[in-house]
């Protein structure tokens, strides 16, 4: 099956952008399969995701390069990927295993347009499970005293395996600003609440003590500002006075799995456009 091309673009809104983009694809022998756009009327910004089947020649890579040049001539920021691209994904884990198992099983079922290539952990608890799935497991302990050296080892490993995306599947360490700057690629994190409510330790105990009626989970891109990166996906579950802490933990874990999996899926399918502190998600 021939690859399709997917473009995400944004820039100053102006008349005729949809027509000019679709016209360019038509003039170059392409056939649009999906197109979606959004106008931020307050900021005057145009956002678009367009997927098309390019003509048989030239090669898709050449078409992508030409489209990037065209989009930039319109004053647009643009990224173009091919449907055959399979980004290499590294999972960071600690001891909690629910998001880890969920992501791996979804990958094995063919739900993700990417390849899991490594499991990296500051604990050895999930080594057997990872190897049972046929995934390389790397135990890289990190303490407060060894954080700099530990993160340097992580970065070296990520570069060695050619990783393009890091997913924090309940990895219970804060990535430093130096790590994120040196890595300079996306990192997706799952947070156990609607940010910023009930941040920190024992969130479900905090929620139970406050008698909440909804609990939530948030998947976001990690930035140097802790838990303040652009949000990709969120969801909630309703709770009542009859639910104890164990019930909240169970419901929360279910939310974390589905919210994180959907965020990873959207990212790998080039459906997430980061703009400032926010995202536009073409789902």
N, C-alpha and C positions, 0 to 999 in steps of 0.2 A: 504494500500500500504506500503510495507516494505521501511524503510528509506535507503537512499544512504549515503555514506560518502564522504566528500569533504576535500582534503588536499591541503594546500598551503605550499610550502617549497622552501627554497633557501639556497645556500651555495657555497663553492668553486667548480668550474666546474672540472669535471674529466671524463674520458672515461667510457661509459657504464651506466651512471646514469638512463637514460630513460629505458634501458633494466632491470636494477636491480629493479627499482620501479615497473614496470609492471610485472616483474617476481615474486616479492613478493606477489602482489595482486593475480596473477594466482595461485601461490602455496598455498595460503590460501583460495582458492575457490571463489574468487571474480571475477566480470565481469566489466571491465572498460567501462564506458558510455561516458565520455568526458575526453580528456587530451590535455593540451596545455603547451608549455614550451618556455622559452626565454633565450638566452645566451647573457650576457653583455660581449662582447669580450674584451673591454678595462679593465674592472675590474676583469674579470675572474670569474664571478658569474653565477650560473645556477639558474633559477627560474622555478617553475612548479605548475600548478593547475591540479589535477586529481580527478575525481569523479567516484566512482564505487559502484556497488551493492555487498555488502558482502554476504558470505555464510549464510545459515539459522542459523548456530551456529558456534562459540559462539555469544553472544550478541554484537550488534554494538559497544557498549561502550568498550568492551574488545578488539575488533578488532582495534578500534581507538588507544587504549593504546599501543597495540603491534606495530602498524604502527609508532607511535611516537618514540618508542624505536628503531625501525629499521632505521628510517630517521636520528635520532641522531647518530646512529652508522656509518652513511655515512658522518658525519660532517655537517648535514643540520639543519637549523632552521625550525621548522614545527609547524603548527597548524591544527587540524582536527576538523571538525564540521559535524553534521548530518543534512540531508535535513529537518528533522522534527523539528530542533531547531527553536524557535521563540523568538529571542532576544527582550527584553522589552525596548521600546524607549520612551524617554521623549522629548517633544518639548519645547524649550525656545522661547518665542515670546515677542514682545513689543506692538506696535500699528499697524504697517503694517500687513495686513492680507492675502496678495496674496499667499505667500509661505505656510502659515498655512492652508488655505482652500485647496490648491492644494494637499498637503501631506495627509491631513485627507481624502479627497475624494478618492485619489488613494489607501489609506489603506482600506477604506470601500469597494472599488472595488476588493480587493484581490490582488493588484499589489505588495505588499511588504511581504517578508518572515520574518515578525516581528509583534509585537503588540505595538500599541500606548497605553501607560498606563497613561499619564498625560500631561497636558499643564501647564507650569510654566512661569509666567510673572512678570515683574516689573511694569506693568500697568494693570488696570482692564478692559480695553477696549474690550478684546476678551472673557470675561467671559461668556457672554450669548451665543456666537457662539460655544464655546467649550462645554458647557453643552447641547446645542442643538444637538451636535453630540454624546452626551453620554459620554464625556470625563471629568474626574475630572480636575478642574481648580484651580490652586494655585497662589494667588496673593502675591508675596513676594517683596515689594518695596525695591529698593536699591538706595542710594545716595552716593556721594563721601564720606560723613562722616560716613555712615553705611555699607560700602562695605564689610568689614571683617565679621561683624555679619550677614549681608544678605547672603553672600556666604556660611557661616556656616549653615544657615537654609536651603539653597538649597542642600548642600551636605547631610545633615541629611535626607531631604525628598527623595532624590535620592536613598539613602541606604534603607530607609523605604519601598519604592515601588519596590525595586529590579531592578532598571533601569540598563541597560547594554550599552546603547548608548544615547548620548545627541545630538540632532539636533538643531542648532541655525537657526530658521526660521525667519530671519531678526530680531534677538534679538539685540537691540541697546545698549548693554553694553559689555565692554571688560572683558572677564574672566581673573582673575589674575593668575599669575604663581603659587601661593599657591593653588588656587582652582584646577587647572589642575593637579598639583602634587598629591594633596589629592584624587582627583577623580580617576586618573590613569586608565581611560577607554577612549574609543574613543569619540571625539567631532567633529561633522561635521559642518562646517560653510559655508554660501554662501556669496560671496563678489560681489559687484555690479560693477566689472570691471575686465579686464585682469590685474591681479596683476603684478607689483605694480602700474600700471598707474592710475592716477586720484584717488589716495587713499584719504580718509578723507571725509569731508562734501561736499554736493551738487555736486556729481560726474557727473551727466548728464549736469549740467550747465557748469562745467569745460570742458566737452567733446564738448558741443555745441560751447562754446567760441573758442575752438581750431579747429573747423571745421572738426572733425573726420569723417572718412568714414566707420568705423567699431566700434561697441560697443560690449562689451563682459560681461560675468559673469564667476566666478570661484568658484567651490566648493572644499574645502580643509579641511584637519584635522587641528584643532586648536592646537597650541603649545604655549609655553611661549613667543616665538618671534612673535609679532603681525603680522598677515596676511602673515606669511612666512612658514606655515606648508605644509606638502606634498600635492600636488595638485591631486585631484581625477578626476575632470571633468571640461571642459571649452567649451564654445561655443560663437559664434559671430552672429551679425545681421548687415547687410549693411544699411548705412544711406547716405543721400545726403544733399545738401544745402537746399532742400525744407523741410526738417524735422525740426520742432521746438523742444523746450525742452520737451513739453508734449509728442511729438512723441517718443523722446528718452526714456522718463520715461516709456511709455507703452511698447515699445520694450524691454527695460531693464527688466521690471517685467516679461514679457513672458520668457526671457532667464533665469532669476533667478529661476523661477518655474521649468522649464524643466531640467536645469543643476543640481539643488539640488535634484530633484526627482530621476534622474538617478544615482547620486552619492550615495544616500541612498539605492537605489535598489542594486547597485553593492556591497556595503558594506554588506548588509544583506544576499546576496547570496554568500558570501565568494569569491568575485572576485577581491579584492583589497589586494595587498601585499605591505606593507610599507617597504622600504629599504632606510635607511639614510634619506635624505631630499626629496626623490622621492617616487613614487608609480609605481608598475607594475599592470596594470588593465587587467585582462583576460575577455574581454567582448564577 
